[in-house]
Amino acid sequence: MNKTQTITGYIQDIDSNEPFLVCGDSFELLSKLPSCTVDCIITSPPYWGHRLYSGGGIGLENTYSEYIKNLLKITNELYRVLKPTGSFWLNIGDTYRNKKLQGIPWRVAISLLDKQNWILRNSVIWNKHKGGLDSSKDKLRNMHENIFHFVKDEKNYFYDTSKIRSDARKSIVKNGSVISATGVSGIRYKRQIELSTSLNVVEKICALDALNGVLEKIKKGEIADFRMIIRGQQRATHSESEKVSGRAKELNQKGFYFLFYHPDGTLPGDVWEIIPEDTQKRKNHYAVYPEDLCKIPILATCPKNGIVLDPFSGSGTTCLVAYKHNRKSIGLDISTEYIEFSKERINEYKHENCGVLQLFDQE
């Protein structure tokens, strides 16, 4: 049985969610996989010109143009093997060459948009809080990397917000008054409505009725928090122009509108504060990304019975996190050394929790 057949068999095996690691060239392996088979792709390919990785491969090109060309060969196959409902999360760093920052992440992202029809849903900044050693005296320290979230279908991709929301603060009733999760009681809004010179009598009555209705929903626990925008008191949240903002149109026509906070909490923002702690002690791999970097993508964009793919699996972080969250996963890497290192990490976790994990990376 060859490697591709082995991966295909793993994909079809509904009884196992144990990570599957394969050593080989990612492009060759991906090009033989069936289309539309994986639910979520998370990867951090070797950065251009940073270091010599075990096994060679992408990242050693003479120019960034060659690097992007080779990377797009891989992403073209990723587009094919990803389900229409799937997501592709790409973590990629930048490179200086002759004291010039090359802009690699955005060169790659724009190429994916323009040449392969990927749809960009989020550009995430990974704030690492600390950078590498830097003796430069004429530039700032580099403290962040880019993470891009791509999809194939902007309307029908899988996204489960319930798994990644923060715990919601609760509303309370104090001295007979309803108070929202952030302390809004409605008293200030009522006063602004009553004293408003921008609202007519009918608009004031409608605004007060609507406000009382919202406070009643808070009392019943149907919503946890809100903000009220009143004409002449607060600005429209996006634009004052009705041509570009439906909120502005509502404000002009009714005199008010509400912003409601989700009762289950807030979604993470697009700046992730994650310290790149090296829990693997960098025994064999020099570009380990933290487990926390994979949690939001997996929980939000891979269904419970889905499959996660990492075509540059390196130290196996993506597969390890997928396994911890009960998802199947496939890791591809050109380096036998990295595959063995990944096996050690995952087997250690498996042994500590429920026995030895069997991983295959040979013919």
Secondary structure, DSSP 8 states (H G I E B T S, - for coil): --HHHHHHHHHH-TT----EEEES-HHHHHHTS-SS-EEEEEE----TTS---TT--TT--SSHHHHHHHHHHHHHHHHHHEEEEEEEEEEE---EETTEE--HHHHHHHHHHHHH--EEEEEEEEE-S-------SSS----EEEEEEEES-TTT----GGGT-------EEETTEEE-TTS--SHHHHHHHHH-SSS-HHHHHHHHHHHHHHHHHHHTTS-S-EEEEETTTS--SS-S-TTT-HHHHHHHHHSEEEEE--TT-----SEEE-----TTTTSS-S----THHHHHHHHHHS-TT-EEEETT-TT-HHHHHHHHTT-EEEEEES-HHHHHHHHHHHHHHHHHHTS--------
